[in-house]
Amino acid sequence: MKIFRYIEKTVIINEDVLNMNKKNIAKKAAGKKDKRNFKSFISGIAAVVFFLMFLLTGSIVAFTSLASTYLPEVPVVKQLKDVQNEYNAIKRQNEEMAKLNEILKKENEEIKKENEELKIRIKEIGGVSIPEYRTSEGINDEYNQKIQEIVIKFIRAMYRGDIETARKISTEEFKQELAQNAKHYLMINKGDILFTCITNVAKNGNLYGVFVRLNDTVDRELGDYRWSFELVKHGDEFLISFAGKDA
C-alpha cells in the first residue's frame, strides 16, 4: 500500500511538473513571439521614418521657401536658403545692370546726336585755317563763308590799329561807335593772333550772328577770349552792326 501511495504521489508530482513545464514552454513561446512582433514593429517604424524623410527631403529640394519657413534650423534648409539668397542677389544685380545699360545706351545716343549737331571742321577763312563749330543749322555756305571772312578781317584790322578798314565793313551806326570808342576796340601791339575756333553763322530775324575765339601771345591769362558779332544784310553786302569782346 505504501508503495502504491508513493507511486500515486509521484505520478501526481510528475503531472504537476509536466504542467509546469508546459506552462514554461508556452510562456517562452509567447515571449519569442512578442520579440518577433516587437522587431517587426521596430522595422515598420524605421520604414515609415525613412519614407517620411524621403518625402521631406524631396519637399526641401522642391520647395525651398516652404522648408525655410517650417524647418529653418535644418542644415540642408540653411544651405538651400543661402543658395536662394545668392541667386536672388545675382538676379537683382543683373536687373540693375540691365537698367544701367539702358541708361548708358540712351546717354550714348544723346551724345551721338549732340556730336552730329556740333560738327567740327577745319576750313580756310581769309587765308587762315580755323576750326569751325557748327552750332546750328545756319545759313547757306556762300553767305556763311562771306560773313566769316568779314569778321576775321575786322579782328585783324583791330590788331593792326587800322580803324578805317573796320569802319568800311560796318553799318553807319557802328562806324560812329568805332570812332567814339576806338581805344576799346583797337588791340595794337597785342602780339600774334591765333584763331582757335569760329562758329557757323546763325540767322535770327534780320540779324546774322557769329562767334570767334582767339588767343594772342602778350597776356597768357587774358589773352584767350572771344569776339561776338552781329551783322545785317545791306543790299548784296553784309555789314557789322555790333562787335563785343568776352572772356
Rosetta constraint file for C-alpha pairs under 8 A:
AtomPair CA 1 CA 5 HARMONIC 6.10 0.50
AtomPair CA 2 CA 6 HARMONIC 6.03 0.50
AtomPair CA 3 CA 7 HARMONIC 6.12 0.50
AtomPair CA 4 CA 8 HARMONIC 5.96 0.50
AtomPair CA 5 CA 9 HARMONIC 5.93 0.50
AtomPair CA 6 CA 10 HARMONIC 5.95 0.50
AtomPair CA 7 CA 11 HARMONIC 6.01 0.50
AtomPair CA 8 CA 12 HARMONIC 6.23 0.50
AtomPair CA 9 CA 13 HARMONIC 6.20 0.50
AtomPair CA 10 CA 14 HARMONIC 6.00 0.50
AtomPair CA 11 CA 15 HARMONIC 6.05 0.50
AtomPair CA 12 CA 16 HARMONIC 6.17 0.50
AtomPair CA 13 CA 17 HARMONIC 6.04 0.50
AtomPair CA 14 CA 18 HARMONIC 5.89 0.50
AtomPair CA 15 CA 19 HARMONIC 6.02 0.50
AtomPair CA 16 CA 20 HARMONIC 6.06 0.50
AtomPair CA 17 CA 21 HARMONIC 6.06 0.50
AtomPair CA 18 CA 22 HARMONIC 6.13 0.50
AtomPair CA 19 CA 23 HARMONIC 6.20 0.50
AtomPair CA 20 CA 24 HARMONIC 6.20 0.50
AtomPair CA 21 CA 25 HARMONIC 6.04 0.50
AtomPair CA 22 CA 26 HARMONIC 6.05 0.50
AtomPair CA 23 CA 27 HARMONIC 5.97 0.50
AtomPair CA 24 CA 28 HARMONIC 6.01 0.50
AtomPair CA 25 CA 29 HARMONIC 6.05 0.50
AtomPair CA 26 CA 30 HARMONIC 6.11 0.50
AtomPair CA 27 CA 31 HARMONIC 6.12 0.50
AtomPair CA 28 CA 32 HARMONIC 6.18 0.50
AtomPair CA 29 CA 33 HARMONIC 6.23 0.50
AtomPair CA 30 CA 34 HARMONIC 6.12 0.50
AtomPair CA 31 CA 35 HARMONIC 6.20 0.50
AtomPair CA 32 CA 36 HARMONIC 6.19 0.50
AtomPair CA 33 CA 37 HARMONIC 6.11 0.50
AtomPair CA 34 CA 38 HARMONIC 6.02 0.50
AtomPair CA 35 CA 39 HARMONIC 6.11 0.50
AtomPair CA 36 CA 40 HARMONIC 6.14 0.50
AtomPair CA 37 CA 41 HARMONIC 6.04 0.50
AtomPair CA 38 CA 42 HARMONIC 6.12 0.50
AtomPair CA 39 CA 43 HARMONIC 6.09 0.50
AtomPair CA 40 CA 44 HARMONIC 6.11 0.50
AtomPair CA 41 CA 45 HARMONIC 6.23 0.50
AtomPair CA 42 CA 46 HARMONIC 6.18 0.50
AtomPair CA 43 CA 47 HARMONIC 6.23 0.50
AtomPair CA 44 CA 48 HARMONIC 6.21 0.50
AtomPair CA 45 CA 49 HARMONIC 6.06 0.50
AtomPair CA 46 CA 50 HARMONIC 6.04 0.50
AtomPair CA 47 CA 51 HARMONIC 6.10 0.50
AtomPair CA 48 CA 52 HARMONIC 6.09 0.50
AtomPair CA 49 CA 53 HARMONIC 6.05 0.50
AtomPair CA 50 CA 54 HARMONIC 6.10 0.50
AtomPair CA 51 CA 55 HARMONIC 6.25 0.50
AtomPair CA 52 CA 56 HARMONIC 5.96 0.50
AtomPair CA 53 CA 57 HARMONIC 5.94 0.50
AtomPair CA 54 CA 58 HARMONIC 6.20 0.50
AtomPair CA 55 CA 59 HARMONIC 6.10 0.50
AtomPair CA 56 CA 60 HARMONIC 6.14 0.50
AtomPair CA 57 CA 61 HARMONIC 6.27 0.50
AtomPair CA 58 CA 62 HARMONIC 6.01 0.50
AtomPair CA 59 CA 63 HARMONIC 5.46 0.50
AtomPair CA 59 CA 64 HARMONIC 7.65 0.50
AtomPair CA 59 CA 67 HARMONIC 7.22 0.50
AtomPair CA 60 CA 64 HARMONIC 5.31 0.50
AtomPair CA 60 CA 66 HARMONIC 7.53 0.50
AtomPair CA 60 CA 67 HARMONIC 5.30 0.50
AtomPair CA 60 CA 77 HARMONIC 6.76 0.50
AtomPair CA 61 CA 80 HARMONIC 7.83 0.50
AtomPair CA 63 CA 67 HARMONIC 6.27 0.50
AtomPair CA 64 CA 68 HARMONIC 6.00 0.50
AtomPair CA 64 CA 77 HARMONIC 7.07 0.50
AtomPair CA 64 CA 80 HARMONIC 6.56 0.50
AtomPair CA 64 CA 81 HARMONIC 6.77 0.50
AtomPair CA 65 CA 69 HARMONIC 6.28 0.50
AtomPair CA 65 CA 81 HARMONIC 7.61 0.50
AtomPair CA 66 CA 70 HARMONIC 6.47 0.50
AtomPair CA 67 CA 71 HARMONIC 5.26 0.50
AtomPair CA 67 CA 72 HARMONIC 6.91 0.50
AtomPair CA 67 CA 77 HARMONIC 6.46 0.50
AtomPair CA 68 CA 72 HARMONIC 4.58 0.50
AtomPair CA 68 CA 77 HARMONIC 5.88 0.50
AtomPair CA 68 CA 78 HARMONIC 7.29 0.50
AtomPair CA 68 CA 81 HARMONIC 6.69 0.50
AtomPair CA 71 CA 77 HARMONIC 6.96 0.50
AtomPair CA 72 CA 77 HARMONIC 6.28 0.50
AtomPair CA 72 CA 78 HARMONIC 6.55 0.50
AtomPair CA 73 CA 77 HARMONIC 7.09 0.50
AtomPair CA 73 CA 78 HARMONIC 6.71 0.50
AtomPair CA 74 CA 78 HARMONIC 6.31 0.50
AtomPair CA 75 CA 79 HARMONIC 6.29 0.50
AtomPair CA 76 CA 80 HARMONIC 6.20 0.50
AtomPair CA 77 CA 81 HARMONIC 5.95 0.50
AtomPair CA 78 CA 82 HARMONIC 6.15 0.50
AtomPair CA 79 CA 83 HARMONIC 6.26 0.50
AtomPair CA 80 CA 84 HARMONIC 6.11 0.50
AtomPair CA 81 CA 85 HARMONIC 6.13 0.50
AtomPair CA 82 CA 86 HARMONIC 6.21 0.50
AtomPair CA 83 CA 87 HARMONIC 6.13 0.50
AtomPair CA 84 CA 88 HARMONIC 6.18 0.50
AtomPair CA 85 CA 89 HARMONIC 6.13 0.50
AtomPair CA 86 CA 90 HARMONIC 6.16 0.50
AtomPair CA 87 CA 91 HARMONIC 6.06 0.50
AtomPair CA 88 CA 92 HARMONIC 6.13 0.50
AtomPair CA 89 CA 93 HARMONIC 6.20 0.50
AtomPair CA 90 CA 94 HARMONIC 6.12 0.50
AtomPair CA 91 CA 95 HARMONIC 6.23 0.50
AtomPair CA 92 CA 96 HARMONIC 6.16 0.50
AtomPair CA 93 CA 97 HARMONIC 6.04 0.50
AtomPair CA 94 CA 98 HARMONIC 6.07 0.50
AtomPair CA 95 CA 99 HARMONIC 6.31 0.50
AtomPair CA 96 CA 100 HARMONIC 6.12 0.50
AtomPair CA 97 CA 101 HARMONIC 5.98 0.50
AtomPair CA 98 CA 102 HARMONIC 6.21 0.50
AtomPair CA 99 CA 103 HARMONIC 6.31 0.50
AtomPair CA 100 CA 104 HARMONIC 6.13 0.50
AtomPair CA 101 CA 105 HARMONIC 5.95 0.50
AtomPair CA 102 CA 106 HARMONIC 6.32 0.50
AtomPair CA 103 CA 107 HARMONIC 6.22 0.50
AtomPair CA 104 CA 108 HARMONIC 6.01 0.50
AtomPair CA 105 CA 109 HARMONIC 6.21 0.50
AtomPair CA 106 CA 110 HARMONIC 6.21 0.50
AtomPair CA 107 CA 111 HARMONIC 6.09 0.50
AtomPair CA 108 CA 112 HARMONIC 5.97 0.50
AtomPair CA 109 CA 113 HARMONIC 6.09 0.50
AtomPair CA 110 CA 114 HARMONIC 6.14 0.50
AtomPair CA 111 CA 115 HARMONIC 6.04 0.50
AtomPair CA 112 CA 116 HARMONIC 6.19 0.50
AtomPair CA 113 CA 117 HARMONIC 6.24 0.50
AtomPair CA 114 CA 118 HARMONIC 5.88 0.50
AtomPair CA 115 CA 119 HARMONIC 6.01 0.50
AtomPair CA 117 CA 134 HARMONIC 7.01 0.50
AtomPair CA 117 CA 135 HARMONIC 6.63 0.50
AtomPair CA 117 CA 136 HARMONIC 7.18 0.50
AtomPair CA 118 CA 133 HARMONIC 6.20 0.50
AtomPair CA 118 CA 134 HARMONIC 5.22 0.50
AtomPair CA 118 CA 135 HARMONIC 5.35 0.50
AtomPair CA 118 CA 136 HARMONIC 7.80 0.50
AtomPair CA 119 CA 133 HARMONIC 5.94 0.50
AtomPair CA 119 CA 134 HARMONIC 5.33 0.50
AtomPair CA 119 CA 135 HARMONIC 7.64 0.50
AtomPair CA 120 CA 131 HARMONIC 6.47 0.50
AtomPair CA 120 CA 132 HARMONIC 5.49 0.50
AtomPair CA 120 CA 133 HARMONIC 4.79 0.50
AtomPair CA 120 CA 134 HARMONIC 6.37 0.50
AtomPair CA 121 CA 131 HARMONIC 5.52 0.50
AtomPair CA 121 CA 132 HARMONIC 5.28 0.50
AtomPair CA 121 CA 133 HARMONIC 6.94 0.50
AtomPair CA 122 CA 129 HARMONIC 6.40 0.50
AtomPair CA 122 CA 130 HARMONIC 5.53 0.50
AtomPair CA 122 CA 131 HARMONIC 4.25 0.50
AtomPair CA 122 CA 132 HARMONIC 5.92 0.50
AtomPair CA 123 CA 129 HARMONIC 5.51 0.50
AtomPair CA 123 CA 130 HARMONIC 5.57 0.50
AtomPair CA 123 CA 131 HARMONIC 6.28 0.50
AtomPair CA 123 CA 132 HARMONIC 6.73 0.50
AtomPair CA 124 CA 128 HARMONIC 5.38 0.50
AtomPair CA 124 CA 129 HARMONIC 4.54 0.50
AtomPair CA 124 CA 130 HARMONIC 6.36 0.50
AtomPair CA 125 CA 129 HARMONIC 6.31 0.50
AtomPair CA 125 CA 130 HARMONIC 6.88 0.50
AtomPair CA 125 CA 145 HARMONIC 7.29 0.50
AtomPair CA 125 CA 148 HARMONIC 6.91 0.50
AtomPair CA 125 CA 149 HARMONIC 5.68 0.50
AtomPair CA 125 CA 152 HARMONIC 7.63 0.50
AtomPair CA 126 CA 149 HARMONIC 5.49 0.50
AtomPair CA 126 CA 152 HARMONIC 7.05 0.50
AtomPair CA 126 CA 153 HARMONIC 7.44 0.50
AtomPair CA 130 CA 195 HARMONIC 6.25 0.50
AtomPair CA 130 CA 196 HARMONIC 6.51 0.50
AtomPair CA 130 CA 197 HARMONIC 5.67 0.50
AtomPair CA 130 CA 198 HARMONIC 6.79 0.50
AtomPair CA 131 CA 196 HARMONIC 6.74 0.50
AtomPair CA 131 CA 197 HARMONIC 4.81 0.50
AtomPair CA 131 CA 198 HARMONIC 6.35 0.50
AtomPair CA 132 CA 197 HARMONIC 5.70 0.50
AtomPair CA 132 CA 198 HARMONIC 4.88 0.50
AtomPair CA 132 CA 199 HARMONIC 5.35 0.50
AtomPair CA 132 CA 200 HARMONIC 6.50 0.50
AtomPair CA 133 CA 197 HARMONIC 7.07 0.50
AtomPair CA 133 CA 198 HARMONIC 6.21 0.50
AtomPair CA 133 CA 199 HARMONIC 4.68 0.50
AtomPair CA 133 CA 200 HARMONIC 6.26 0.50
AtomPair CA 134 CA 138 HARMONIC 7.91 0.50
AtomPair CA 134 CA 199 HARMONIC 5.80 0.50
AtomPair CA 134 CA 200 HARMONIC 5.15 0.50
AtomPair CA 135 CA 199 HARMONIC 6.54 0.50
AtomPair CA 135 CA 200 HARMONIC 6.65 0.50
AtomPair CA 136 CA 200 HARMONIC 7.31 0.50
AtomPair CA 136 CA 201 HARMONIC 7.99 0.50
AtomPair CA 136 CA 202 HARMONIC 6.42 0.50
AtomPair CA 137 CA 202 HARMONIC 7.27 0.50
AtomPair CA 138 CA 144 HARMONIC 7.74 0.50
AtomPair CA 138 CA 200 HARMONIC 6.40 0.50
AtomPair CA 138 CA 201 HARMONIC 5.42 0.50
AtomPair CA 138 CA 202 HARMONIC 4.43 0.50
AtomPair CA 138 CA 203 HARMONIC 6.36 0.50
AtomPair CA 139 CA 143 HARMONIC 6.74 0.50
AtomPair CA 139 CA 144 HARMONIC 6.08 0.50
AtomPair CA 139 CA 201 HARMONIC 6.47 0.50
AtomPair CA 139 CA 202 HARMONIC 6.47 0.50
AtomPair CA 139 CA 203 HARMONIC 6.82 0.50
AtomPair CA 140 CA 144 HARMONIC 6.07 0.50
AtomPair CA 141 CA 145 HARMONIC 6.00 0.50
AtomPair CA 142 CA 146 HARMONIC 6.27 0.50
AtomPair CA 143 CA 147 HARMONIC 6.12 0.50
AtomPair CA 144 CA 148 HARMONIC 6.25 0.50
AtomPair CA 144 CA 200 HARMONIC 6.56 0.50
AtomPair CA 144 CA 201 HARMONIC 5.54 0.50
AtomPair CA 145 CA 149 HARMONIC 6.24 0.50
AtomPair CA 146 CA 150 HARMONIC 6.44 0.50
AtomPair CA 147 CA 151 HARMONIC 6.51 0.50
AtomPair CA 147 CA 201 HARMONIC 7.44 0.50
AtomPair CA 147 CA 238 HARMONIC 6.75 0.50
AtomPair CA 148 CA 152 HARMONIC 6.31 0.50
AtomPair CA 148 CA 198 HARMONIC 8.00 0.50
AtomPair CA 148 CA 200 HARMONIC 7.85 0.50
AtomPair CA 148 CA 201 HARMONIC 7.52 0.50
AtomPair CA 148 CA 210 HARMONIC 7.55 0.50
AtomPair CA 149 CA 153 HARMONIC 6.11 0.50
AtomPair CA 150 CA 154 HARMONIC 6.28 0.50
AtomPair CA 150 CA 169 HARMONIC 7.26 0.50
AtomPair CA 151 CA 155 HARMONIC 6.33 0.50
AtomPair CA 151 CA 229 HARMONIC 7.35 0.50
AtomPair CA 151 CA 240 HARMONIC 7.88 0.50
AtomPair CA 152 CA 156 HARMONIC 6.28 0.50
AtomPair CA 153 CA 157 HARMONIC 6.21 0.50
AtomPair CA 153 CA 166 HARMONIC 7.79 0.50
AtomPair CA 154 CA 158 HARMONIC 6.38 0.50
AtomPair CA 154 CA 165 HARMONIC 7.39 0.50
AtomPair CA 154 CA 166 HARMONIC 5.22 0.50
AtomPair CA 154 CA 169 HARMONIC 7.68 0.50
AtomPair CA 155 CA 159 HARMONIC 6.48 0.50
AtomPair CA 156 CA 160 HARMONIC 6.34 0.50
AtomPair CA 157 CA 161 HARMONIC 6.07 0.50
AtomPair CA 157 CA 162 HARMONIC 4.83 0.50
AtomPair CA 157 CA 163 HARMONIC 6.65 0.50
AtomPair CA 157 CA 165 HARMONIC 6.36 0.50
AtomPair CA 157 CA 166 HARMONIC 6.18 0.50
AtomPair CA 158 CA 162 HARMONIC 5.92 0.50
AtomPair CA 158 CA 163 HARMONIC 6.60 0.50
AtomPair CA 158 CA 166 HARMONIC 7.37 0.50
AtomPair CA 158 CA 185 HARMONIC 6.48 0.50
AtomPair CA 158 CA 186 HARMONIC 4.60 0.50
AtomPair CA 158 CA 187 HARMONIC 5.40 0.50
AtomPair CA 158 CA 188 HARMONIC 7.04 0.50
AtomPair CA 159 CA 186 HARMONIC 6.31 0.50
AtomPair CA 159 CA 187 HARMONIC 4.55 0.50
AtomPair CA 159 CA 188 HARMONIC 5.05 0.50
AtomPair CA 159 CA 189 HARMONIC 7.05 0.50
AtomPair CA 159 CA 190 HARMONIC 6.91 0.50
AtomPair CA 160 CA 186 HARMONIC 7.95 0.50
AtomPair CA 160 CA 187 HARMONIC 7.32 0.50
AtomPair CA 160 CA 188 HARMONIC 5.91 0.50
AtomPair CA 160 CA 189 HARMONIC 7.87 0.50
AtomPair CA 161 CA 186 HARMONIC 5.65 0.50
AtomPair CA 161 CA 187 HARMONIC 6.66 0.50
AtomPair CA 161 CA 188 HARMONIC 5.40 0.50
AtomPair CA 162 CA 166 HARMONIC 6.88 0.50
AtomPair CA 162 CA 186 HARMONIC 8.00 0.50
AtomPair CA 163 CA 167 HARMONIC 6.24 0.50
AtomPair CA 163 CA 178 HARMONIC 7.46 0.50
AtomPair CA 163 CA 182 HARMONIC 7.31 0.50
AtomPair CA 163 CA 186 HARMONIC 7.47 0.50
AtomPair CA 164 CA 168 HARMONIC 6.38 0.50
AtomPair CA 165 CA 169 HARMONIC 7.01 0.50
AtomPair CA 166 CA 170 HARMONIC 6.63 0.50
AtomPair CA 167 CA 171 HARMONIC 7.83 0.50
AtomPair CA 167 CA 174 HARMONIC 7.73 0.50
AtomPair CA 167 CA 175 HARMONIC 5.16 0.50
AtomPair CA 167 CA 178 HARMONIC 7.15 0.50
AtomPair CA 169 CA 238 HARMONIC 7.70 0.50
AtomPair CA 169 CA 239 HARMONIC 5.29 0.50
AtomPair CA 169 CA 240 HARMONIC 6.21 0.50
AtomPair CA 170 CA 174 HARMONIC 5.87 0.50
AtomPair CA 170 CA 175 HARMONIC 5.90 0.50
AtomPair CA 170 CA 239 HARMONIC 4.74 0.50
AtomPair CA 170 CA 240 HARMONIC 4.36 0.50
AtomPair CA 170 CA 241 HARMONIC 6.05 0.50
AtomPair CA 171 CA 175 HARMONIC 6.09 0.50
AtomPair CA 171 CA 239 HARMONIC 5.56 0.50
AtomPair CA 171 CA 240 HARMONIC 5.93 0.50
AtomPair CA 171 CA 241 HARMONIC 5.47 0.50
AtomPair CA 172 CA 176 HARMONIC 6.58 0.50
AtomPair CA 173 CA 177 HARMONIC 6.59 0.50
AtomPair CA 173 CA 241 HARMONIC 7.23 0.50
AtomPair CA 174 CA 178 HARMONIC 6.19 0.50
AtomPair CA 174 CA 240 HARMONIC 7.29 0.50
AtomPair CA 174 CA 241 HARMONIC 5.49 0.50
AtomPair CA 174 CA 242 HARMONIC 6.58 0.50
AtomPair CA 175 CA 179 HARMONIC 6.27 0.50
AtomPair CA 176 CA 180 HARMONIC 6.17 0.50
AtomPair CA 177 CA 181 HARMONIC 5.99 0.50
AtomPair CA 177 CA 182 HARMONIC 7.81 0.50
AtomPair CA 178 CA 182 HARMONIC 5.04 0.50
AtomPair CA 178 CA 185 HARMONIC 7.28 0.50
AtomPair CA 181 CA 185 HARMONIC 7.01 0.50
AtomPair CA 182 CA 186 HARMONIC 5.96 0.50
AtomPair CA 190 CA 216 HARMONIC 6.45 0.50
AtomPair CA 190 CA 217 HARMONIC 7.05 0.50
AtomPair CA 190 CA 218 HARMONIC 5.55 0.50
AtomPair CA 191 CA 216 HARMONIC 5.58 0.50
AtomPair CA 191 CA 217 HARMONIC 5.13 0.50
AtomPair CA 191 CA 218 HARMONIC 5.40 0.50
AtomPair CA 192 CA 216 HARMONIC 5.38 0.50
AtomPair CA 192 CA 217 HARMONIC 5.85 0.50
AtomPair CA 193 CA 214 HARMONIC 6.85 0.50
AtomPair CA 193 CA 215 HARMONIC 5.87 0.50
AtomPair CA 193 CA 216 HARMONIC 4.73 0.50
AtomPair CA 193 CA 217 HARMONIC 7.26 0.50
AtomPair CA 194 CA 214 HARMONIC 5.48 0.50
AtomPair CA 194 CA 215 HARMONIC 5.05 0.50
AtomPair CA 194 CA 216 HARMONIC 6.13 0.50
AtomPair CA 195 CA 212 HARMONIC 7.42 0.50
AtomPair CA 195 CA 213 HARMONIC 6.17 0.50
AtomPair CA 195 CA 214 HARMONIC 4.26 0.50
AtomPair CA 195 CA 215 HARMONIC 6.41 0.50
AtomPair CA 196 CA 212 HARMONIC 7.87 0.50
AtomPair CA 196 CA 213 HARMONIC 5.58 0.50
AtomPair CA 196 CA 214 HARMONIC 5.02 0.50
AtomPair CA 196 CA 215 HARMONIC 6.96 0.50
AtomPair CA 197 CA 212 HARMONIC 5.98 0.50
AtomPair CA 197 CA 213 HARMONIC 5.27 0.50
AtomPair CA 197 CA 214 HARMONIC 6.94 0.50
AtomPair CA 198 CA 210 HARMONIC 7.42 0.50
AtomPair CA 198 CA 211 HARMONIC 5.74 0.50
AtomPair CA 198 CA 212 HARMONIC 4.44 0.50
AtomPair CA 198 CA 213 HARMONIC 6.23 0.50
AtomPair CA 199 CA 210 HARMONIC 5.83 0.50
AtomPair CA 199 CA 211 HARMONIC 5.52 0.50
AtomPair CA 199 CA 212 HARMONIC 6.71 0.50
AtomPair CA 200 CA 210 HARMONIC 6.45 0.50
AtomPair CA 201 CA 208 HARMONIC 6.39 0.50
AtomPair CA 201 CA 209 HARMONIC 5.60 0.50
AtomPair CA 201 CA 210 HARMONIC 4.98 0.50
AtomPair CA 202 CA 208 HARMONIC 5.70 0.50
AtomPair CA 202 CA 209 HARMONIC 5.25 0.50
AtomPair CA 202 CA 210 HARMONIC 6.62 0.50
AtomPair CA 203 CA 207 HARMONIC 5.86 0.50
AtomPair CA 203 CA 208 HARMONIC 4.56 0.50
AtomPair CA 203 CA 209 HARMONIC 6.30 0.50
AtomPair CA 204 CA 208 HARMONIC 6.33 0.50
AtomPair CA 204 CA 209 HARMONIC 7.68 0.50
AtomPair CA 206 CA 232 HARMONIC 6.29 0.50
AtomPair CA 206 CA 233 HARMONIC 7.45 0.50
AtomPair CA 207 CA 230 HARMONIC 6.27 0.50
AtomPair CA 207 CA 231 HARMONIC 5.74 0.50
AtomPair CA 207 CA 232 HARMONIC 5.30 0.50
AtomPair CA 207 CA 233 HARMONIC 7.90 0.50
AtomPair CA 208 CA 230 HARMONIC 5.53 0.50
AtomPair CA 208 CA 231 HARMONIC 5.04 0.50
AtomPair CA 208 CA 232 HARMONIC 6.24 0.50
AtomPair CA 209 CA 228 HARMONIC 7.66 0.50
AtomPair CA 209 CA 229 HARMONIC 5.74 0.50
AtomPair CA 209 CA 230 HARMONIC 4.71 0.50
AtomPair CA 209 CA 231 HARMONIC 6.53 0.50
AtomPair CA 210 CA 228 HARMONIC 6.29 0.50
AtomPair CA 210 CA 229 HARMONIC 5.46 0.50
AtomPair CA 210 CA 230 HARMONIC 6.78 0.50
AtomPair CA 211 CA 226 HARMONIC 6.87 0.50
AtomPair CA 211 CA 227 HARMONIC 5.83 0.50
AtomPair CA 211 CA 228 HARMONIC 4.72 0.50
AtomPair CA 211 CA 229 HARMONIC 6.25 0.50
AtomPair CA 212 CA 226 HARMONIC 5.61 0.50
AtomPair CA 212 CA 227 HARMONIC 5.19 0.50
AtomPair CA 212 CA 228 HARMONIC 6.58 0.50
AtomPair CA 213 CA 224 HARMONIC 7.46 0.50
AtomPair CA 213 CA 225 HARMONIC 5.86 0.50
AtomPair CA 213 CA 226 HARMONIC 4.26 0.50
AtomPair CA 213 CA 227 HARMONIC 6.31 0.50
AtomPair CA 214 CA 223 HARMONIC 7.97 0.50
AtomPair CA 214 CA 224 HARMONIC 5.89 0.50
AtomPair CA 214 CA 225 HARMONIC 5.91 0.50
AtomPair CA 214 CA 226 HARMONIC 6.22 0.50
AtomPair CA 215 CA 223 HARMONIC 5.20 0.50
AtomPair CA 215 CA 224 HARMONIC 4.38 0.50
AtomPair CA 215 CA 225 HARMONIC 6.54 0.50
AtomPair CA 216 CA 220 HARMONIC 7.79 0.50
AtomPair CA 216 CA 223 HARMONIC 5.07 0.50
AtomPair CA 216 CA 224 HARMONIC 6.80 0.50
AtomPair CA 217 CA 223 HARMONIC 6.55 0.50
AtomPair CA 218 CA 223 HARMONIC 6.63 0.50
AtomPair CA 219 CA 223 HARMONIC 4.87 0.50
AtomPair CA 220 CA 224 HARMONIC 7.25 0.50
AtomPair CA 222 CA 247 HARMONIC 7.65 0.50
AtomPair CA 224 CA 247 HARMONIC 7.19 0.50
AtomPair CA 225 CA 245 HARMONIC 7.08 0.50
AtomPair CA 225 CA 246 HARMONIC 5.88 0.50
AtomPair CA 225 CA 247 HARMONIC 4.63 0.50
AtomPair CA 226 CA 245 HARMONIC 5.65 0.50
AtomPair CA 226 CA 246 HARMONIC 5.09 0.50
AtomPair CA 226 CA 247 HARMONIC 6.15 0.50
AtomPair CA 227 CA 243 HARMONIC 6.69 0.50
AtomPair CA 227 CA 244 HARMONIC 5.57 0.50
AtomPair CA 227 CA 245 HARMONIC 4.62 0.50
AtomPair CA 227 CA 246 HARMONIC 6.30 0.50
AtomPair CA 228 CA 242 HARMONIC 7.88 0.50
AtomPair CA 228 CA 243 HARMONIC 5.59 0.50
AtomPair CA 228 CA 244 HARMONIC 5.16 0.50
AtomPair CA 228 CA 245 HARMONIC 6.32 0.50
AtomPair CA 228 CA 246 HARMONIC 7.44 0.50
AtomPair CA 229 CA 240 HARMONIC 7.01 0.50
AtomPair CA 229 CA 241 HARMONIC 7.69 0.50
AtomPair CA 229 CA 242 HARMONIC 5.56 0.50
AtomPair CA 229 CA 243 HARMONIC 4.64 0.50
AtomPair CA 229 CA 244 HARMONIC 6.69 0.50
AtomPair CA 230 CA 240 HARMONIC 5.97 0.50
AtomPair CA 230 CA 241 HARMONIC 5.64 0.50
AtomPair CA 230 CA 242 HARMONIC 5.05 0.50
AtomPair CA 230 CA 243 HARMONIC 6.69 0.50
AtomPair CA 231 CA 238 HARMONIC 6.26 0.50
AtomPair CA 231 CA 239 HARMONIC 5.31 0.50
AtomPair CA 231 CA 240 HARMONIC 4.33 0.50
AtomPair CA 231 CA 241 HARMONIC 5.15 0.50
AtomPair CA 231 CA 242 HARMONIC 6.91 0.50
AtomPair CA 232 CA 238 HARMONIC 5.62 0.50
AtomPair CA 232 CA 239 HARMONIC 5.54 0.50
AtomPair CA 232 CA 240 HARMONIC 6.62 0.50
AtomPair CA 232 CA 241 HARMONIC 6.61 0.50
AtomPair CA 233 CA 237 HARMONIC 5.77 0.50
AtomPair CA 233 CA 238 HARMONIC 4.50 0.50
AtomPair CA 233 CA 239 HARMONIC 6.42 0.50
AtomPair CA 234 CA 238 HARMONIC 5.87 0.50
AtomPair CA 234 CA 239 HARMONIC 6.83 0.50
